[in-house]
Amino acid sequence: MYLLRSSGVRLVELIYWPFLQMLTWGFLQKYLAGTDNPYAQAAGVLIGAVLLWDILFRSKIGFSTTFIEEMWSRNLGNLLTSPLRPYELVAALSLWSIIRLAVSMVPVAIAAFFFFGFNLLDLGLALVAFFFVLVLTSWSLGLIAAGVILRYGLGAEELAWSLAFLLLPLTCVYYPVSVLPEWLQPVALALPPTHVFEGMRAILLEHTFDPTDLLWALGLNAVYLAAGYATFSWFLRSARKNGTLLQLGE
């Protein structure tokens, strides 16, 4: 909190990329609205996809970078040799990721309304479920990335930035699941965010909402979150056993 409060550059960085993406895809949506394709004419489909994707990505980045900053400052060893329990550290990282997410996404969502007339709140109560699913997925990814970085050091730091993008083509952010090859569709449906983006399109294009998909997504998230925490805990025990915690840093 001290770092974010005392650095205006950090605040700008939190908003810069989501705002830039919103403008880029918003103008593309505006262009496509003038075509004859009914899918392209649907107001806010692309903008909604961008904003929901950024919820996942920014929450993941908030989780990972907060963890990595402790390594950059060589403070992680101090934290983990204190009475701090691993689940308390994970809880703090999760809470801080939501705070960073609010700082970055609320101004961008407001700008999307004034620039393009897209109101994220038009998704209604489903937005709460979408938000919950995406944030849980981001924590799962953040735990796995943090565990791998503990094991392999800052040489694996790139994983913190790129892991979410590995899911981008499979979670069908900008297109329906039916676009994928048939053999790949079950893989996509096994990922919780896919159900969010399918649900978003159903609301904006067909004005329908099926809670069954979100129940599946929540169940899948429970599995992935447990796997992520188990991975993080295993790597943490390994780092403590090998005495590498105090050697981590730039």
C-alpha distance (Angstrom), angle and dihedral (degrees) to the residues before:
residue distance angle dihedral
M1 . . .
Y2 3.78 . .
L3 3.81 92.1 .
L4 3.80 93.5 49.9
R5 3.79 94.6 43.0
S6 3.80 94.2 49.6
S7 3.81 98.0 44.8
G8 3.79 121.2 67.9
V9 3.82 89.2 -177.8
R10 3.80 90.2 62.4
L11 3.79 91.2 52.1
V12 3.80 91.4 50.3
E13 3.81 90.7 48.9
L14 3.81 91.0 53.9
I15 3.81 91.7 56.7
Y16 3.81 101.4 32.2
W17 3.83 102.3 77.7
P18 3.82 97.9 39.2
F19 3.81 89.4 49.0
L20 3.81 92.3 48.5
Q21 3.80 92.5 49.8
M22 3.77 92.0 46.8
L23 3.82 90.8 53.7
T24 3.82 93.6 46.3
W25 3.80 96.2 49.6
G26 3.79 92.2 36.6
F27 3.80 92.4 58.9
L28 3.81 89.7 45.0
Q29 3.81 89.1 52.7
K30 3.79 89.3 49.5
Y31 3.80 90.7 52.4
L32 3.80 93.8 47.0
A33 3.79 90.6 49.7
G34 3.81 87.0 71.8
T35 3.82 93.0 58.5
D36 3.81 128.7 87.4
N37 3.80 95.2 -113.2
P38 3.83 108.1 110.9
Y39 3.81 91.5 -154.9
A40 3.79 91.1 54.3
Q41 3.79 91.2 46.8
A42 3.79 93.1 57.2
A43 3.78 104.8 113.5
G44 3.77 115.2 -115.6
V45 3.81 101.4 -1.9
L46 3.80 93.9 125.3
I47 3.79 94.7 36.0
G48 3.79 90.6 48.6
A49 3.80 90.6 50.0
V50 3.81 91.4 50.6
L51 3.81 93.6 49.1
L52 3.80 93.6 47.1
W53 3.81 91.8 46.1
D54 3.80 89.6 51.5
I55 3.81 89.6 54.0
L56 3.80 88.0 60.0
F57 3.79 95.8 40.1
R58 3.82 98.2 43.0
S59 3.79 93.0 46.1
K60 3.81 89.2 50.7
I61 3.81 91.8 48.1
G62 3.81 91.4 46.7
F63 3.79 90.4 54.0
S64 3.80 95.8 45.0
T65 3.80 100.4 41.6
T66 3.80 92.6 49.3
F67 3.80 88.0 55.1
I68 3.80 93.4 44.4
E69 3.81 92.4 49.6
E70 3.80 88.2 63.4
M71 3.80 87.6 55.1
W72 3.80 93.7 45.9
S73 3.81 89.3 54.2
R74 3.83 91.7 42.6
N75 3.80 89.0 -123.0
L76 3.80 99.1 120.7
G77 3.79 92.6 86.6
N78 3.80 90.3 53.0
L79 3.80 91.3 51.0
L80 3.78 95.3 47.6
T81 3.81 95.5 46.5
S82 3.81 88.7 54.9
P83 3.85 123.3 83.2
L84 3.82 87.5 -90.5
R85 3.80 109.5 130.2
P86 3.82 119.9 -138.6
Y87 3.80 93.3 -118.7
E88 3.82 89.6 52.3
L89 3.80 89.9 54.1
V90 3.81 90.4 48.6
A91 3.81 90.9 48.3
A92 3.81 90.7 51.6
L93 3.81 92.4 48.4
S94 3.81 90.1 48.9
L95 3.80 93.8 49.4
W96 3.79 92.3 47.1
S97 3.80 91.2 50.1
I98 3.83 89.1 58.4
I99 3.82 91.4 49.3
R100 3.80 91.9 50.5
L101 3.80 89.5 45.5
A102 3.80 91.6 54.5
V103 3.80 91.2 49.0
S104 3.81 91.9 52.5
M105 3.80 103.6 35.6
V106 3.81 105.8 39.0
P107 3.85 94.5 64.0
V108 3.83 90.8 44.1
A109 3.81 92.9 49.8
I110 3.80 89.4 50.5
A111 3.82 90.5 48.7
A112 3.82 90.3 51.0
F113 3.80 88.7 57.5
F114 3.80 94.7 50.2
F115 3.82 96.1 40.8
F116 3.79 100.8 40.3
G117 3.79 106.9 8.7
F118 3.82 91.9 -115.2
N119 3.79 113.5 145.4
L120 3.80 113.1 -165.4
L121 3.80 88.2 -160.3
D122 3.81 88.5 68.3
L123 3.80 85.7 83.2
G124 3.80 86.2 71.7
L125 3.80 122.2 -163.2
A126 3.81 89.1 -14.6
L127 3.81 87.3 72.5
V128 3.81 89.7 67.3
A129 3.81 90.8 53.3
F130 3.82 91.8 44.5
F131 3.80 90.6 50.7
F132 3.80 92.3 48.7
V133 3.81 93.8 49.5
L134 3.80 94.2 47.5
V135 3.80 94.4 47.1
L136 3.81 92.0 49.7
T137 3.80 89.8 51.1
S138 3.80 90.6 49.7
W139 3.80 90.7 53.5
S140 3.81 90.8 51.7
L141 3.80 90.3 52.9
G142 3.80 91.5 44.1
L143 3.81 92.4 53.0
I144 3.79 92.4 50.5
A145 3.82 92.1 47.6
A146 3.82 91.9 47.4
G147 3.80 91.0 49.8
V148 3.80 93.4 50.4
I149 3.81 90.9 47.9
L150 3.81 89.4 51.3
R151 3.79 89.2 53.0
Y152 3.81 100.1 42.1
G153 3.82 102.0 23.1
L154 3.78 128.6 -132.3
G155 3.79 89.6 -35.9
A156 3.82 84.4 83.3
E157 3.81 92.1 49.1
E158 3.80 91.9 111.5
L159 3.79 87.9 69.0
A160 3.79 88.8 69.7
W161 3.79 90.3 62.9
S162 3.80 101.8 33.9
L163 3.82 105.6 39.6
A164 3.81 94.5 83.5
F165 3.81 91.4 50.6
L166 3.80 88.8 58.7
L167 3.81 86.3 69.3
L168 3.81 95.9 44.3
P169 3.84 98.2 92.0
L170 3.81 92.9 39.4
T171 3.80 98.7 48.9
C172 3.82 91.6 58.7
V173 3.79 96.0 -130.3
Y174 3.82 96.1 166.6
Y175 3.81 102.3 22.5
P176 3.83 138.4 35.7
V177 3.80 123.8 -92.9
S178 3.81 89.9 -111.2
V179 3.82 89.1 72.4
L180 3.81 91.1 67.8
P181 3.82 122.2 84.4
E182 3.79 111.6 -89.6
W183 3.82 93.3 -112.3
L184 3.81 90.4 54.5
Q185 3.80 97.5 47.8
P186 3.86 95.3 79.8
V187 3.82 88.4 52.8
A188 3.79 90.5 52.5
L189 3.81 92.5 47.5
A190 3.81 89.8 51.8
L191 3.83 88.2 65.1
P192 3.84 115.2 83.4
P193 3.85 96.9 -141.2
T194 3.81 91.0 59.3
H195 3.80 89.5 67.7
V196 3.80 90.2 50.8
F197 3.80 94.7 54.5
E198 3.80 92.2 43.0
G199 3.80 88.7 51.0
M200 3.80 92.2 48.0
R201 3.80 91.5 53.3
A202 3.81 91.5 46.6
I203 3.81 90.1 54.8
L204 3.81 96.1 45.9
L205 3.82 97.8 38.5
E206 3.80 104.8 30.5
H207 3.83 101.6 17.8
T208 3.80 90.9 -128.6
F209 3.78 132.6 120.8
D210 3.81 125.1 -160.8
P211 3.84 112.3 -166.3
T212 3.83 91.5 -166.5
D213 3.79 91.8 79.3
L214 3.78 91.6 52.0
L215 3.79 91.7 49.9
W216 3.81 88.0 55.1
A217 3.81 89.2 48.3
L218 3.81 92.1 51.9
G219 3.80 91.1 49.1
L220 3.80 91.3 50.0
N221 3.79 90.3 47.7
A222 3.80 90.7 54.9
V223 3.81 89.2 56.2
Y224 3.81 94.6 45.6
L225 3.80 93.6 44.8
A226 3.80 91.4 52.0
A227 3.81 89.9 47.9
G228 3.81 91.0 48.3
Y229 3.80 93.1 50.7
A230 3.81 91.3 46.3
T231 3.81 90.0 51.1
F232 3.81 92.5 48.7
S233 3.83 92.3 46.9
W234 3.81 92.4 48.8
F235 3.80 93.5 50.8
L236 3.81 90.8 44.8
R237 3.81 92.0 53.4
S238 3.80 88.9 47.4
A239 3.82 91.9 51.5
R240 3.79 91.6 48.8
K241 3.80 92.0 47.9
N242 3.81 92.8 48.9
G243 3.80 93.2 44.0
T244 3.80 94.4 -125.6
L245 3.82 98.5 129.9
L246 3.80 93.6 90.6
Q247 3.81 91.8 46.7
L248 3.78 95.3 58.9
G249 3.78 116.5 106.1
E250 3.78 144.2 86.0
